[in-house]
Amino acid sequence: MELHIIDRIAIPSILPAENSFMDYNLKRSIIKKVGISKEDVEKYNIKEDTENKRTTWDINADRENPHVVDFTEQELAYLRSACEKLSDTPAPDYLWDTVEKIYAAAQATA
């Protein structure tokens, strides 16, 4: 699955705060795969704007170099389940774009 910075920021916020031990391990694996490294900060010129409570990055570098992640079937099932729990909750549009990517990836592996 190709992920952009906004997806990588959104995915951890989708995941539930409380989990069984097995789900906790899936969550930890997912967060490790989508996490933003020091190299990513440099590559995408990611900056924290604490005054305006925003994160900015080089959109062109992000579009040209998406982060490719291979989720396992179990991780995709966990992600999909997390997305389904949010389905009636108001959220920013970018979050729903990420949810659509997750559903598409889950269907592709089914």
C-alpha positions as CSV (number, residue, x, y, z in Angstrom):
1,M,0.0,0.0,0.0
2,E,1.3,3.4,-0.9
3,L,1.1,5.9,2.0
4,H,1.6,9.6,2.0
5,I,2.6,11.6,5.1
6,I,-1.0,12.4,5.9
7,D,-1.9,8.7,5.9
8,R,1.0,8.0,8.1
9,I,-0.2,10.6,10.5
10,A,-3.8,9.5,10.3
11,I,-3.4,5.7,10.8
12,P,-2.2,5.8,14.4
13,S,-5.2,8.0,15.3
14,I,-7.6,5.4,13.8
15,L,-6.3,2.6,16.0
16,P,-8.2,1.8,19.2
17,A,-6.6,2.9,22.5
18,E,-7.5,-0.4,24.3
19,N,-6.7,-3.8,22.8
20,S,-6.4,-7.5,23.6
21,F,-2.7,-8.7,23.7
22,M,-2.9,-10.0,20.2
23,D,-4.4,-6.7,18.9
24,Y,-1.9,-4.7,20.8
25,N,0.9,-6.6,18.9
26,L,-0.8,-5.9,15.6
27,K,-1.2,-2.2,16.5
28,R,2.5,-2.0,17.5
29,S,3.5,-3.6,14.2
30,I,1.4,-1.2,12.2
31,I,2.7,1.8,14.0
32,K,6.3,0.6,13.4
33,K,5.6,0.3,9.6
34,V,3.9,3.7,9.2
35,G,6.1,5.6,11.7
36,I,8.0,8.6,10.5
37,S,11.7,8.2,10.8
38,K,14.5,10.8,11.1
39,E,15.3,10.1,7.5
40,D,11.7,10.8,6.5
41,V,11.8,14.2,8.4
42,E,14.8,15.2,6.2
43,K,13.5,13.6,3.0
44,Y,10.1,15.2,3.2
45,N,11.2,18.4,5.0
46,I,8.7,17.7,7.8
47,K,8.4,20.6,10.3
48,E,6.3,21.1,13.4
49,D,4.5,24.4,13.6
50,T,3.8,24.5,17.3
51,E,2.4,28.0,17.2
52,N,-0.4,27.0,14.8
53,K,-0.5,23.3,16.0
54,R,0.3,22.0,12.5
55,T,2.7,19.8,10.8
56,T,4.0,20.8,7.3
57,W,6.1,18.9,4.7
58,D,7.2,19.0,1.1
59,I,4.1,17.8,-0.8
60,N,6.0,17.3,-4.0
61,A,8.5,15.0,-2.4
62,D,5.7,13.2,-0.7
63,R,3.8,12.7,-4.0
64,E,6.9,11.5,-5.8
65,N,8.1,9.2,-3.1
66,P,5.2,7.5,-1.3
67,H,6.0,5.2,1.6
68,V,5.3,1.6,0.5
69,V,4.0,-0.7,3.2
70,D,3.1,-4.4,3.0
71,F,0.6,-5.1,5.7
72,T,-0.2,-8.7,6.7
73,E,-3.7,-10.0,6.3
74,Q,-4.1,-9.8,10.1
75,E,-2.9,-6.2,10.2
76,L,-5.3,-5.3,7.4
77,A,-8.2,-7.0,9.2
78,Y,-7.3,-5.1,12.4
79,L,-7.1,-1.8,10.5
80,R,-10.4,-2.5,8.8
81,S,-12.1,-3.3,12.1
82,A,-10.7,0.0,13.6
83,C,-12.1,1.9,10.6
84,E,-15.5,0.3,10.9
85,K,-15.7,1.5,14.6
86,L,-15.2,5.1,13.3
87,S,-17.8,4.9,10.5
88,D,-20.4,7.0,12.4
89,T,-17.9,9.4,13.9
90,P,-17.3,12.8,12.3
91,A,-13.7,13.2,11.1
92,P,-11.7,15.3,8.7
93,D,-11.9,14.4,5.1
94,Y,-8.3,13.3,4.9
95,L,-9.0,10.6,7.4
96,W,-11.7,9.1,5.2
97,D,-9.3,9.1,2.3
98,T,-7.0,7.0,4.4
99,V,-9.9,4.7,5.4
100,E,-10.7,4.2,1.7
101,K,-7.1,3.2,1.1
102,I,-7.3,0.7,3.9
103,Y,-10.5,-0.8,2.6
104,A,-9.1,-1.1,-0.9
105,A,-6.0,-2.9,0.3
106,A,-8.1,-5.2,2.5
107,Q,-10.3,-6.1,-0.5
108,A,-7.3,-6.7,-2.7
109,T,-5.9,-9.3,-0.3
110,A,-9.3,-11.0,0.3
